[in-house]
Amino acid sequence: MNNKCIYYVEGPCEQQLIAALKEAPERLIPGKIKVFNVVQNLIPKSQMLSIQAGTTVVLVFDTDVPQTSNLKKNLELLTRYCGKLKIIFLPQVLNLEDELVRCTDVRTTMELTKSGSVKNFKTDFCKMKIKDCRSMLERHKLDYARLWMTKAPEAFSFVENNSSQIKTL
């Protein structure tokens, strides 16, 4: 696999998760992380033209809102403007919090960070040092193999379930 990899993540919490999973020992292939919601927005053409041929583009997105027109358009544009891309999908079913609960030993994400509410969880999770985030996930028995493996809702049926291609288990 080419050593160039770009992660397009929905928000700062996903950025934190990906960064933590790239820590040694790596659970994900290293790469640059860009906070950009590919479900809500179109990737600017100027950004696409800067992606080198052979790059692995990883799209991390929530599936709780069945709006897929921009995601489909982004896939079409990436294919049109970028040479020989490998596109990996990390769909969060239904969102990051659900994904983390499914793959750890907690009943709610607030247990991970000992936060008082979901809003506080997001703030607390994003503020953690990357190494602390990684050790917290491991303390709660994060099952890497299960991460991003749940079948996405019907609206996202065009999304390939290929998350295992980016994991270094």
N, CA and C atoms as an extended XYZ file, in Angstrom:
507
Properties=species:S:1:pos:R:3:atomname:S:1:resname:S:1:resid:I:1 pbc="F F F"
N         0.848       -1.186        0.000 N   MET     1
C         0.000        0.000        0.000 CA  MET     1
C         0.894        1.250        0.000 C   MET     1
N         0.489        2.219       -0.755 N   ASN     2
C         1.201        3.497       -0.791 CA  ASN     2
C         1.246        4.067        0.624 C   ASN     2
N         2.297        4.820        0.939 N   ASN     3
C         2.415        5.342        2.302 CA  ASN     3
C         1.697        6.660        2.512 C   ASN     3
N         1.011        7.177        1.511 N   LYS     4
C         0.265        8.424        1.680 CA  LYS     4
C        -1.177        8.098        2.068 C   LYS     4
N        -1.620        8.754        3.134 N   CYS     5
C        -2.966        8.494        3.632 CA  CYS     5
C        -3.527        9.788        4.196 C   CYS     5
N        -4.790       10.075        3.849 N   ILE     6
C        -5.486       11.257        4.375 CA  ILE     6
C        -6.804       10.788        4.982 C   ILE     6
N        -7.013       11.186        6.229 N   TYR     7
C        -8.272       10.896        6.908 CA  TYR     7
C        -9.132       12.151        6.868 C   TYR     7
N       -10.339       12.040        6.321 N   TYR     8
C       -11.328       13.117        6.409 CA  TYR     8
C       -12.289       12.710        7.517 C   TYR     8
N       -12.235       13.438        8.640 N   VAL     9
C       -13.060       13.088        9.794 CA  VAL     9
C       -14.123       14.151       10.027 C   VAL     9
N       -15.237       13.725       10.590 N   GLU    10
C       -16.376       14.617       10.746 CA  GLU    10
C       -16.141       15.778       11.707 C   GLU    10
N       -15.428       15.521       12.797 N   GLY    11
C       -15.246       16.585       13.781 CA  GLY    11
C       -14.046       16.329       14.675 C   GLY    11
N       -13.861       17.203       15.688 N   PRO    12
C       -12.697       17.097       16.569 CA  PRO    12
C       -12.652       15.809       17.390 C   PRO    12
N       -13.792       15.226       17.726 N   CYS    13
C       -13.778       13.967       18.494 CA  CYS    13
C       -13.254       12.819       17.621 C   CYS    13
N       -13.672       12.781       16.362 N   GLU    14
C       -13.162       11.765       15.438 CA  GLU    14
C       -11.670       11.979       15.197 C   GLU    14
N       -11.262       13.254       15.114 N   GLN    15
C        -9.848       13.586       14.946 CA  GLN    15
C        -9.053       13.017       16.124 C   GLN    15
N        -9.575       13.185       17.318 N   GLN    16
C        -8.935       12.678       18.529 CA  GLN    16
C        -8.841       11.150       18.500 C   GLN    16
N        -9.932       10.488       18.121 N   LEU    17
C        -9.956        9.021       18.072 CA  LEU    17
C        -8.927        8.494       17.070 C   LEU    17
N        -8.926        9.047       15.868 N   ILE    18
C        -7.984        8.595       14.830 CA  ILE    18
C        -6.546        8.841       15.302 C   ILE    18
N        -6.291       10.017       15.871 N   ALA    19
C        -4.945       10.337       16.364 CA  ALA    19
C        -4.517        9.331       17.439 C   ALA    19
N        -5.438        8.989       18.335 N   ALA    20
C        -5.125        8.035       19.408 CA  ALA    20
C        -4.834        6.644       18.846 C   ALA    20
N        -5.550        6.256       17.806 N   LEU    21
C        -5.363        4.922       17.226 CA  LEU    21
C        -4.119        4.836       16.343 C   LEU    21
N        -3.564        5.998       15.989 N   LYS    22
C        -2.322        6.009       15.208 CA  LYS    22
C        -1.089        5.962       16.122 C   LYS    22
N        -1.298        6.156       17.441 N   GLU    23
C        -0.214        6.076       18.425 CA  GLU    23
C         0.391        4.671       18.418 C   GLU    23
N         1.664        4.561       18.782 N   ALA    24
C         2.290        3.244       18.873 CA  ALA    24
C         1.730        2.494       20.085 C   ALA    24
N         1.408        1.213       19.983 N   PRO    25
C         1.428        0.456       18.740 CA  PRO    25
C         0.254        0.858       17.849 C   PRO    25
N         0.548        1.139       16.591 N   GLU    26
C        -0.472        1.649       15.663 CA  GLU    26
C        -1.581        0.638       15.431 C   GLU    26
N        -2.804        1.132       15.517 N   ARG    27
C        -3.979        0.323       15.184 CA  ARG    27
C        -4.559        0.751       13.842 C   ARG    27
N        -4.108        1.917       13.363 N   LEU    28
C        -4.515        2.422       12.052 CA  LEU    28
C        -3.261        2.851       11.305 C   LEU    28
N        -3.330        2.789        9.990 N   ILE    29
C        -2.223        3.246        9.160 CA  ILE    29
C        -2.031        4.744        9.383 C   ILE    29
N        -0.796        5.200        9.603 N   PRO    30
C        -0.549        6.628        9.824 CA  PRO    30
C        -0.956        7.471        8.619 C   PRO    30
N        -1.326        8.712        8.887 N   GLY    31
C        -1.691        9.624        7.813 CA  GLY    31
C        -2.097       10.968        8.381 C   GLY    31
N        -2.326       11.892        7.466 N   LYS    32
C        -2.740       13.246        7.831 CA  LYS    32
C        -4.241       13.220        8.140 C   LYS    32
N        -4.658       14.012        9.144 N   ILE    33
C        -6.077       14.078        9.509 CA  ILE    33
C        -6.608       15.470        9.177 C   ILE    33
N        -7.716       15.503        8.431 N   LYS    34
C        -8.385       16.778        8.136 CA  LYS    34
C        -9.803       16.704        8.682 C   LYS    34
N       -10.188       17.723        9.477 N   VAL    35
C       -11.566       17.777        9.961 CA  VAL    35
C       -12.411       18.377        8.845 C   VAL    35
N       -13.273       17.527        8.277 N   PHE    36
C       -14.120       17.959        7.163 CA  PHE    36
C       -15.275       16.966        7.062 C   PHE    36
N       -16.495       17.446        7.149 N   ASN    37
C       -17.667       16.579        7.101 CA  ASN    37
C       -18.040       16.280        5.642 C   ASN    37
N       -17.696       15.060        5.186 N   VAL    38
C       -17.921       14.687        3.784 CA  VAL    38
C       -19.377       14.347        3.488 C   VAL    38
N       -20.202       14.242        4.539 N   VAL    39
C       -21.629       13.986        4.337 CA  VAL    39
C       -22.369       15.309        4.133 C   VAL    39
N       -21.915       16.358        4.841 N   GLN    40
C       -22.593       17.659        4.753 CA  GLN    40
C       -21.994       18.591        3.701 C   GLN    40
N       -20.697       18.440        3.386 N   ASN    41
C       -20.015       19.400        2.511 CA  ASN    41
C       -19.279       18.721        1.364 C   ASN    41
N       -19.072       19.482        0.311 N   LEU    42
C       -18.290       18.976       -0.820 CA  LEU    42
C       -16.828       19.363       -0.624 C   LEU    42
N       -15.936       18.407       -0.827 N   ILE    43
C       -14.509       18.682       -0.715 CA  ILE    43
C       -14.145       19.650       -1.837 C   ILE    43
N       -13.484       20.774       -1.503 N   PRO    44
C       -13.127       21.748       -2.545 CA  PRO    44
C       -12.238       21.118       -3.622 C   PRO    44
N       -12.481       21.501       -4.871 N   LYS    45
C       -11.716       20.967       -6.005 CA  LYS    45
C       -10.218       21.216       -5.791 C   LYS    45
N        -9.859       22.388       -5.255 N   SER    46
C        -8.448       22.721       -5.030 CA  SER    46
C        -7.794       21.702       -4.083 C   SER    46
N        -8.553       21.248       -3.085 N   GLN    47
C        -8.035       20.250       -2.149 CA  GLN    47
C        -7.887       18.893       -2.833 C   GLN    47
N        -8.856       18.558       -3.667 N   MET    48
C        -8.799       17.280       -4.382 CA  MET    48
C        -7.609       17.226       -5.332 C   MET    48
N        -7.359       18.338       -6.004 N   LEU    49
C        -6.260       18.370       -6.971 CA  LEU    49
C        -4.897       18.218       -6.293 C   LEU    49
N        -4.837       18.488       -4.976 N   SER    50
C        -3.569       18.356       -4.263 CA  SER    50
C        -3.337       16.928       -3.746 C   SER    50
N        -4.324       16.052       -3.902 N   ILE    51
C        -4.176       14.660       -3.455 CA  ILE    51
C        -3.399       13.897       -4.526 C   ILE    51
N        -2.276       13.317       -4.121 N   GLN    52
C        -1.415       12.613       -5.073 CA  GLN    52
C        -1.990       11.260       -5.455 C   GLN    52
N        -1.666       10.823       -6.669 N   ALA    53
C        -2.089        9.504       -7.150 CA  ALA    53
C        -1.575        8.443       -6.184 C   ALA    53
N        -2.386        7.424       -5.964 N   GLY    54
C        -1.995        6.333       -5.092 CA  GLY    54
C        -2.264        6.564       -3.624 C   GLY    54
N        -2.827        7.716       -3.283 N   THR    55
C        -3.126        8.032       -1.883 CA  THR    55
C        -4.331        7.214       -1.409 C   THR    55
N        -4.301        6.839       -0.146 N   THR    56
C        -5.464        6.219        0.483 CA  THR    56
C        -6.251        7.335        1.155 C   THR    56
N        -7.512        7.488        0.759 N   VAL    57
C        -8.386        8.497        1.355 CA  VAL    57
C        -9.369        7.759        2.254 C   VAL    57
N        -9.381        8.153        3.543 N   VAL    58
C       -10.235        7.498        4.526 CA  VAL    58
C       -11.334        8.478        4.919 C   VAL    58
N       -12.578        8.062        4.745 N   LEU    59
C       -13.719        8.924        5.068 CA  LEU    59
C       -14.390        8.411        6.340 C   LEU    59
N       -14.383        9.253        7.378 N   VAL    60
C       -14.988        8.913        8.667 CA  VAL    60
C       -16.233        9.787        8.826 C   VAL    60
N       -17.401        9.151        8.960 N   PHE    61
C       -18.642        9.938        9.004 CA  PHE    61
C       -19.719        9.206        9.786 C   PHE    61
N       -20.654       10.002       10.346 N   ASP    62
C       -21.811        9.460       11.054 CA  ASP    62
C       -22.858        9.032       10.027 C   ASP    62
N       -23.711        8.093       10.439 N   THR    63
C       -24.776        7.622        9.546 CA  THR    63
C       -26.162        7.834       10.158 C   THR    63
N       -26.244        8.748       11.138 N   ASP    64
C       -27.531        8.964       11.823 CA  ASP    64
C       -28.499        9.821       11.014 C   ASP    64
N       -28.013       10.551       10.021 N   VAL    65
C       -28.885       11.357        9.160 CA  VAL    65
C       -28.783       10.779        7.742 C   VAL    65
N       -29.898       10.276        7.187 N   PRO    66
C       -29.847        9.600        5.886 CA  PRO    66
C       -29.723       10.553        4.682 C   PRO    66
N       -28.828       11.505        4.784 N   GLN    67
C       -28.554       12.433        3.680 CA  GLN    67
C       -27.242       11.998        3.042 C   GLN    67
N       -27.295       11.525        1.799 N   THR    68
C       -26.072       10.974        1.209 CA  THR    68
C       -25.654       11.650       -0.092 C   THR    68
N       -26.393       12.669       -0.538 N   SER    69
C       -26.083       13.259       -1.843 CA  SER    69
C       -24.673       13.859       -1.897 C   SER    69
N       -24.250       14.570       -0.835 N   ASN    70
C       -22.903       15.151       -0.845 CA  ASN    70
C       -21.824       14.074       -0.751 C   ASN    70
N       -22.084       13.041        0.025 N   LEU    71
C       -21.120       11.937        0.122 CA  LEU    71
C       -20.944       11.275       -1.245 C   LEU    71
N       -22.058       11.019       -1.933 N   LYS    72
C       -21.981       10.412       -3.271 CA  LYS    72
C       -21.236       11.326       -4.236 C   LYS    72
N       -21.519       12.622       -4.169 N   LYS    73
C       -20.850       13.596       -5.042 CA  LYS    73
C       -19.348       13.642       -4.729 C   LYS    73
N       -18.987       13.617       -3.447 N   ASN    74
C       -17.567       13.597       -3.058 CA  ASN    74
C       -16.862       12.371       -3.629 C   ASN    74
N       -17.520       11.218       -3.589 N   LEU    75
C       -16.925        9.992       -4.150 CA  LEU    75
C       -16.721       10.134       -5.646 C   LEU    75
N       -17.731       10.698       -6.308 N   GLU    76
C       -17.659       10.915       -7.756 CA  GLU    76
C       -16.505       11.874       -8.094 C   GLU    76
N       -16.396       12.975       -7.351 N   LEU    77
C       -15.352       13.969       -7.606 CA  LEU    77
C       -13.962       13.435       -7.281 C   LEU    77
N       -13.834       12.700       -6.181 N   LEU    78
C       -12.542       12.101       -5.832 CA  LEU    78
C       -12.086       11.171       -6.952 C   LEU    78
N       -13.014       10.382       -7.470 N   THR    79
C       -12.701        9.458       -8.552 CA  THR    79
C       -12.323       10.213       -9.823 C   THR    79
N       -13.002       11.327      -10.093 N   ARG    80
C       -12.751       12.099      -11.305 CA  ARG    80
C       -11.422       12.874      -11.230 C   ARG    80
N       -11.144       13.541      -10.111 N   TYR    81
C        -9.993       14.445      -10.038 CA  TYR    81
C        -8.708       13.814       -9.502 C   TYR    81
N        -8.822       12.703       -8.809 N   CYS    82
C        -7.641       12.129       -8.170 CA  CYS    82
C        -7.289       10.799       -8.820 C   CYS    82
N        -6.048       10.660       -9.228 N   GLY    83
C        -5.630        9.435       -9.895 CA  GLY    83
C        -5.413        8.292       -8.927 C   GLY    83
N        -5.879        7.119       -9.295 N   LYS    84
C        -5.613        5.884       -8.562 CA  LYS    84
C        -5.718        6.026       -7.049 C   LYS    84
N        -6.888        6.384       -6.606 N   LEU    85
C        -7.128        6.507       -5.163 CA  LEU    85
C        -7.630        5.190       -4.608 C   LEU    85
N        -7.328        4.977       -3.348 N   LYS    86
C        -7.983        3.896       -2.624 CA  LYS    86
C        -8.863        4.617       -1.609 C   LYS    86
N       -10.152        4.335       -1.619 N   ILE    87
C       -11.065        4.993       -0.677 CA  ILE    87
C       -11.519        3.972        0.360 C   ILE    87
N       -11.292        4.325        1.620 N   ILE    88
C       -11.693        3.478        2.742 CA  ILE    88
C       -12.818        4.200        3.486 C   ILE    88
N       -13.846        3.447        3.844 N   PHE    89
C       -14.984        4.024        4.558 CA  PHE    89
C       -14.973        3.571        6.009 C   PHE    89
N       -15.089        4.548        6.925 N   LEU    90
C       -15.232        4.242        8.344 CA  LEU    90
C       -16.559        4.832        8.809 C   LEU    90
N       -17.682        4.190        8.409 N   PRO    91
C       -18.992        4.711        8.799 CA  PRO    91
C       -19.259        4.444       10.277 C   PRO    91
N       -19.650        5.487       10.982 N   GLN    92
C       -19.987        5.372       12.399 CA  GLN    92
C       -21.485        5.148       12.501 C   GLN    92
N       -21.880        3.969       12.935 N   VAL    93
C       -23.300        3.625       13.006 CA  VAL    93
C       -23.735        3.742       14.460 C   VAL    93
N       -24.574        4.620       14.728 N   LEU    94
C       -25.143        5.761       13.995 CA  LEU    94
C       -24.223        6.990       14.121 C   LEU    94
N       -23.438        7.037       15.215 N   ASN    95
C       -22.494        8.146       15.384 CA  ASN    95
C       -21.306        7.663       16.227 C   ASN    95
N       -20.374        8.551       16.488 N   LEU    96
C       -19.158        8.198       17.231 CA  LEU    96
C       -19.484        7.571       18.586 C   LEU    96
N       -20.427        8.181       19.310 N   GLU    97
C       -20.770        7.679       20.640 CA  GLU    97
C       -21.274        6.240       20.570 C   GLU    97
N       -22.175        5.951       19.603 N   ASP    98
C       -22.692        4.583       19.445 CA  ASP    98
C       -21.556        3.614       19.111 C   ASP    98
N       -20.666        4.059       18.261 N   GLU    99
C       -19.524        3.241       17.844 CA  GLU    99
C       -18.653        2.872       19.056 C   GLU    99
N       -18.353        3.864       19.890 N   LEU   100
C       -17.511        3.620       21.067 CA  LEU   100
C       -18.198        2.720       22.095 C   LEU   100
N       -19.498        2.906       22.289 N   VAL   101
C       -20.232        2.055       23.237 CA  VAL   101
C       -20.228        0.605       22.728 C   VAL   101
N       -20.423        0.423       21.431 N   ARG   102
C       -20.472       -0.912       20.828 CA  ARG   102
C       -19.129       -1.656       20.978 C   ARG   102
N       -18.032       -0.907       20.971 N   CYS   103
C       -16.704       -1.527       20.921 CA  CYS   103
C       -15.929       -1.488       22.238 C   CYS   103
N       -16.561       -0.998       23.306 N   THR   104
C       -15.900       -0.958       24.620 CA  THR   104
C       -16.802       -1.622       25.654 C   THR   104
N       -16.395       -1.557       26.918 N   ASP   105
C       -17.164       -2.196       27.986 CA  ASP   105
C       -18.100       -1.239       28.722 C   ASP   105
N       -18.411       -0.075       28.116 N   VAL   106
C       -19.287        0.900       28.785 CA  VAL   106
C       -20.704        0.856       28.215 C   VAL   106
N       -21.655        1.357       28.994 N   ARG   107
C       -23.045        1.441       28.525 CA  ARG   107
C       -23.318        2.802       27.881 C   ARG   107
N       -22.586        3.834       28.332 N   THR   108
C       -22.708        5.168       27.732 CA  THR   108
C       -21.302        5.742       27.591 C   THR   108
N       -21.115        6.619       26.605 N   THR   109
C       -19.783        7.203       26.397 CA  THR   109
C       -19.376        8.061       27.584 C   THR   109
N       -20.343        8.574       28.335 N   MET   110
C       -20.017        9.414       29.487 CA  MET   110
C       -19.183        8.643       30.510 C   MET   110
N       -19.338        7.306       30.547 N   GLU   111
C       -18.544        6.475       31.461 CA  GLU   111
C       -17.066        6.495       31.065 C   GLU   111
N       -16.775        6.659       29.785 N   LEU   112
C       -15.383        6.675       29.312 CA  LEU   112
C       -14.609        7.831       29.934 C   LEU   112
N       -15.236        9.006       29.920 N   THR   113
C       -14.550       10.221       30.376 CA  THR   113
C       -15.039       10.699       31.741 C   THR   113
N       -15.961        9.940       32.336 N   LYS   114
C       -16.586       10.326       33.616 CA  LYS   114
C       -17.239       11.709       33.508 C   LYS   114
N       -17.887       11.937       32.354 N   SER   115
C       -18.538       13.220       32.071 CA  SER   115
C       -19.982       13.206       32.558 C   SER   115
N       -20.505       14.394       32.822 N   GLY   116
C       -21.870       14.522       33.315 CA  GLY   116
C       -22.942       14.469       32.247 C   GLY   116
N       -22.571       14.691       30.982 N   SER   117
C       -23.554       14.677       29.893 CA  SER   117
C       -22.842       14.343       28.586 C   SER   117
N       -23.637       14.088       27.537 N   VAL   118
C       -23.054       13.778       26.218 CA  VAL   118
C       -22.247       14.972       25.711 C   VAL   118
N       -22.790       16.175       25.910 N   LYS   119
C       -22.074       17.391       25.473 CA  LYS   119
C       -20.731       17.492       26.203 C   LYS   119
N       -20.747       17.222       27.518 N   ASN   120
C       -19.501       17.241       28.289 CA  ASN   120
C       -18.553       16.139       27.829 C   ASN   120
N       -19.130       14.979       27.453 N   PHE   121
C       -18.283       13.892       26.953 CA  PHE   121
C       -17.463       14.372       25.757 C   PHE   121
N       -18.156       15.003       24.808 N   LYS   122
C       -17.463       15.469       23.597 CA  LYS   122
C       -16.345       16.444       23.952 C   LYS   122
N       -16.641       17.400       24.822 N   THR   123
C       -15.634       18.383       25.245 CA  THR   123
C       -14.472       17.680       25.939 C   THR   123
N       -14.792       16.798       26.890 N   ASP   124
C       -13.762       16.096       27.667 CA  ASP   124
C       -12.917       15.189       26.767 C   ASP   124
N       -13.571       14.474       25.863 N   PHE   125
C       -12.877       13.547       24.959 CA  PHE   125
C       -11.908       14.306       24.059 C   PHE   125
N       -12.368       15.425       23.526 N   CYS   126
C       -11.541       16.219       22.601 CA  CYS   126
C       -10.365       16.900       23.304 C   CYS   126
N       -10.519       17.179       24.592 N   LYS   127
C        -9.468       17.879       25.340 CA  LYS   127
C        -8.380       16.941       25.858 C   LYS   127
N        -8.638       15.646       25.832 N   MET   128
C        -7.660       14.689       26.384 CA  MET   128
C        -6.366       14.721       25.577 C   MET   128
N        -5.272       14.430       26.249 N   LYS   129
C        -4.014       14.228       25.531 CA  LYS   129
C        -4.173       12.928       24.754 C   LYS   129
N        -3.550       12.851       23.592 N   ILE   130
C        -3.716       11.675       22.732 CA  ILE   130
C        -3.334       10.382       23.462 C   ILE   130
N        -2.225       10.390       24.173 N   LYS   131
C        -1.793        9.183       24.899 CA  LYS   131
C        -2.809        8.811       25.986 C   LYS   131
N        -3.381        9.817       26.660 N   ASP   132
C        -4.401        9.553       27.684 CA  ASP   132
C        -5.658        8.978       27.057 C   ASP   132
N        -6.015        9.485       25.905 N   CYS   133
C        -7.188        8.992       25.180 CA  CYS   133
C        -6.981        7.517       24.830 C   CYS   133
N        -5.816        7.214       24.303 N   ARG   134
C        -5.496        5.833       23.922 CA  ARG   134
C        -5.547        4.903       25.143 C   ARG   134
N        -4.940        5.312       26.249 N   SER   135
C        -4.940        4.432       27.426 CA  SER   135
C        -6.349        4.300       28.016 C   SER   135
N        -7.159        5.359       27.947 N   MET   136
C        -8.548        5.285       28.422 CA  MET   136
C        -9.328        4.277       27.571 C   MET   136
N        -9.145        4.308       26.251 N   LEU   137
C        -9.842        3.364       25.365 CA  LEU   137
C        -9.408        1.934       25.672 C   LEU   137
N        -8.131        1.739       25.896 N   GLU   138
C        -7.631        0.394       26.202 CA  GLU   138
C        -8.111       -0.078       27.572 C   GLU   138
N        -8.182        0.845       28.523 N   ARG   139
C        -8.688        0.512       29.865 CA  ARG   139
C       -10.139        0.007       29.770 C   ARG   139
N       -10.883        0.559       28.809 N   HIS   140
C       -12.282        0.148       28.615 CA  HIS   140
C       -12.413       -0.917       27.533 C   HIS   140
N       -11.304       -1.634       27.305 N   LYS   141
C       -11.287       -2.818       26.427 CA  LYS   141
C       -11.787       -2.535       25.009 C   LYS   141
N       -11.304       -1.453       24.403 N   LEU   142
C       -11.698       -1.150       23.020 CA  LEU   142
C       -11.352       -2.331       22.125 C   LEU   142
N       -12.358       -2.845       21.445 N   ASP   143
C       -12.187       -3.964       20.516 CA  ASP   143
C       -11.990       -3.371       19.120 C   ASP   143
N       -10.727       -3.210       18.728 N   TYR   144
C       -10.385       -2.577       17.445 CA  TYR   144
C       -11.034       -3.277       16.266 C   TYR   144
N       -11.088       -4.591       16.327 N   ALA   145
C       -11.638       -5.359       15.208 CA  ALA   145
C       -13.109       -5.016       14.959 C   ALA   145
N       -13.850       -4.649       15.998 N   ARG   146
C       -15.286       -4.349       15.842 CA  ARG   146
C       -15.553       -2.912       15.396 C   ARG   146
N       -14.554       -2.047       15.557 N   LEU   147
C       -14.714       -0.633       15.226 CA  LEU   147
C       -15.037       -0.459       13.738 C   LEU   147
N       -16.072        0.280       13.423 N   TRP   148
C       -16.502        0.589       12.050 CA  TRP   148
C       -16.880       -0.648       11.239 C   TRP   148
N       -17.360       -1.679       11.919 N   MET   149
C       -17.724       -2.910       11.214 CA  MET   149
C       -19.237       -3.132       11.130 C   MET   149
N       -20.022       -2.332       11.844 N   THR   150
C       -21.474       -2.494       11.827 CA  THR   150
C       -22.006       -2.067       10.466 C   THR   150
N       -22.965       -2.837        9.955 N   LYS   151
C       -23.568       -2.513        8.653 CA  LYS   151
C       -24.246       -1.148        8.747 C   LYS   151
N       -23.900       -0.284        7.807 N   ALA   152
C       -24.475        1.068        7.774 CA  ALA   152
C       -25.956        1.005        7.401 C   ALA   152
N       -26.749        2.014        7.816 N   PRO   153
C       -28.165        2.061        7.433 CA  PRO   153
C       -28.337        2.020        5.912 C   PRO   153
N       -29.523        1.626        5.488 N   GLU   154
C       -29.845        1.428        4.063 CA  GLU   154
C       -29.437        2.612        3.179 C   GLU   154
N       -29.634        3.842        3.654 N   ALA   155
C       -29.296        5.034        2.853 CA  ALA   155
C       -27.815        5.038        2.458 C   ALA   155
N       -26.983        4.336        3.235 N   PHE   156
C       -25.544        4.300        2.979 CA  PHE   156
C       -25.107        2.960        2.370 C   PHE   156
N       -26.048        2.230        1.760 N   SER   157
C       -25.742        0.890        1.246 CA  SER   157
C       -24.673        0.900        0.141 C   SER   157
N       -24.448        2.049       -0.494 N   PHE   158
C       -23.419        2.159       -1.543 CA  PHE   158
C       -22.006        2.221       -0.963 C   PHE   158
N       -21.900        2.369        0.358 N   VAL   159
C       -20.611        2.469        1.040 CA  VAL   159
C       -20.064        1.061        1.275 C   VAL   159
N       -18.870        0.826        0.776 N   GLU   160
C       -18.232       -0.475        0.929 CA  GLU   160
C       -17.791       -0.656        2.384 C   GLU   160
N       -17.961       -1.855        2.911 N   ASN   161
C       -17.509       -2.121        4.283 CA  ASN   161
C       -16.059       -2.612        4.206 C   ASN   161
N       -15.120       -1.668        4.114 N   ASN   162
C       -13.716       -2.017        3.904 CA  ASN   162
C       -12.787       -1.454        4.978 C   ASN   162
N       -13.333       -1.208        6.170 N   SER   163
C       -12.533       -0.585        7.237 CA  SER   163
C       -11.342       -1.462        7.640 C   SER   163
N       -11.436       -2.767        7.440 N   SER   164
C       -10.337       -3.648        7.842 CA  SER   164
C        -9.049       -3.353        7.050 C   SER   164
N        -9.188       -2.707        5.889 N   GLN   165
C        -8.011       -2.412        5.066 CA  GLN   165
C        -7.118       -1.317        5.640 C   GLN   165
N        -7.611       -0.570        6.616 N   ILE   166
C        -6.818        0.533        7.193 CA  ILE   166
C        -6.300        0.166        8.591 C   ILE   166
N        -6.861       -0.911        9.140 N   LYS   167
C        -6.485       -1.334       10.492 CA  LYS   167
C        -5.204       -2.163       10.461 C   LYS   167
N        -4.394       -1.999       11.489 N   THR   168
C        -3.164       -2.791       11.607 CA  THR   168
C        -3.286       -3.650       12.851 C   THR   168
N        -4.174       -4.634       12.807 N   LEU   169
C        -4.478       -5.446       13.994 CA  LEU   169
C        -3.399       -6.470       14.266 C   LEU   169
